[in-house]
Amino acid sequence: MAMLPFRPTPFFANKNRAFWNLQFAGWGGAMLLRAISSLANGQPLDFVVPILIEMVAGFSISLILSVIYRKLIHRRPLVTWGTTAAVLAIAVGIYAFVDAWVFTLYWPASEGGIVTLLLGIFIFPLTLLGAWSALYYAINYFLQVEEQADRLERLEAQATSAQLAMLRYQLNPHFLFNTLNSISTLVLLKQTEPANAMLTRLSSFLRHTLISQPGGKVTLAEEIETLQLYLGIERMRFEERLRTDFAIEPSAALASLPSMLLQPLVENAIKYAVSAQEEGARISLAARLVGNRLRVTVSDTGPGLQRGPIRPSLPAAITGDGQTVSTGVGLANIRNRLAQAYGDDHLFEIRTPPEGGFTVIIEIPHEQAEAEEPAPPPQRISHDPANPPPAAVPERRPIGTQT
């Protein structure tokens, strides 16, 4: 994996510039404080000259220390701190000697030799260089921790994106094989027109799924449009056995949700409700806003869990007699995608009434997409060959779906 770029705190965006800014600010502030203190204690104005010499010496010594510390900071702790203590002691000694030497030049007639002065002023360079060393290591360790936290955050984001992509590509491809088999059968029977129609719808559906971002989000209207392409393929296989009923509130049509989130639910209903019954089944999809949350309900009129075949794609459902159904890929995929996208702030509920049928309820935070057109009017799309809708109904569809 490529090395992720580090985005430090703005002040340390240019580490070299930040070092020099801190150097001049720190030593300049120390000099100003020392000068003000000396003048306040009655020292003459020219006493600022030796103070300036001392600070220049300290500034130069700290530059040498920064080069040494830069090489020590990545060593083992024992080597780093042991060598730092030794180097700091030598630097303090040199600084104290320079300070004492400057003091003797300024007051040559003062009592005591340079050794006495050296011992008397040792505490000042020790405090100054000790504080400088502590600040140097503190800032560099802070930058290291910040860099590690930044990289960890980016790696977690990449891992989440990769997992979303993996879950997105894990969608059950059985319908693709079934569709290709159906097309092959139609070609063998020389029914070229329905074969061409099915192939066209399959290509449209695949184009929609391929151009969408694996971990991206789409509006509910776009998701329903893609879902209708899938249903158009399945209707050519099941004909009047597949009946659908969509009830989408206009306020919910522009809400965002993970792409291809509903297709496994409908595929699950087709496999265990429509295909399992000779008379087929009705698949209903309803979406509405409940406060600041989007609630999507997908249900079918199949045999359910009690009277029908066990749905192995269930993540973890409990039947009426208290038995737990084993987990699988289909609906577990949806649960994992919701957990990746929303954490614990989502609802994934399965209901299996005793009289039959199967219902999945998804509730997620409402995220409003930018509307390019005015909100569509309320609509209910029903596809039932036995009871076709009035001619005016298709014109009121807000999301461009076909039934």
C-alpha positions, 0 to 999 in steps of 0.5 A: 500500500502506498505511503499515506501523506501526513497532514500535520497541524497547520503551524507545523505544515512546514516543520523547518519554518516552525523550528526557526520561528520557535527558535527566534521567539524562544531565545528572543523572549528569554533575552527580553525577559533577562534584559528587563529583569536586569534593568529593573534591578538597577543595572546600566543600559550597556549590561544588555550587551553581555546578555545579547552575547549569552543569548547568541551563545545559547542560540548556537548551542541549541542548534547543535543540540537539535542536530544531535537530538534529531539523530537520537530521537528514533533510537532505543529509549535507553540510548536516547535518554542516556546520550541526551543527558550526557550531551545536555550536561556538556552543553550546559557546561559550555554555556555556563563557561561562556556566561562566566567568561563574558561576566569576567570581561564585563566586571574584570575587578570582581571578586572570585575567579571564573570557577566561582562564577561558573558554579554560581551561574550554572543553574541558569544555563541548566534551566534554559537548555533543559527547558529547550531540550524538553520542549524539543522532544515534546514537540517532536513526539507530539508530531509523531503521535499526530502522524500515527493518529493521522495515518491510522485514521486514513487506514481505517477509512481505506479499510472501511471503503475496501470493506464496503466495496467487498460487500458491494461486489459480494451481491448474489450473482445467481440472477445473472446466471439465470438470466443468461440461461433464459436468454440461451433458451430463448435463442435456442427456441428462436424467440429472438425478440424476447431474447433481445429484450431481456439482453437489453434490460440486462445490459442496462442493469449491469451498466447501472451497477458498474458506473455506481461507486462501490461505497457510494450513496445514491438517492432512493429514486435512483435506487428504485430506478435500478431496481426496476431494471432488475425487476424488468429482467425477472418479469420476463422469467416469471411473467404474471407470477411476479407482482410488485407494489411500490409506495414511495413518499415524495419526501423520501425519494431524494433521501440518500442510501448506499447503492444497491442496498435494496436489490438483495432484498428483492432478489431474496423475495423472488427466490424464496417467495415468487419462485417457491410458489406456483402462483407466485407472490407479491413484493411490496416496497414502501419508503417514508420519512419518520422524523429525521429518519428514512424507513424502507420496508420490503415485504413479500406474500411468500410462505415465510419461514414457518411454512416455506424453505429456510432462507439461508441468506438470513443473518440471524432470524428466529422462527415462530417455534424459537429456532434460530436460522443459520447465517449466510451472505444475502441479508447478512451483506446488507446488515454489514453494509449498514453497520459500515455506513452508519455504525449503530445508528441504524435499524435492520429488523426482520418480521415473519408473521405466523400467517406467512410472508416475510418483511424486512424493515430498514431505518437509517438517518435521513440524508437529503440529496441536492434536488435538481428538480421539484419534489415528485407528487405522491405515488404508488406503482403497482404491477399486477397482470390481473389488475393493471393500473389506470393509464394515467398512473404511469404519468405520475411516477416521479422516479422514471421507473418502468413496470 
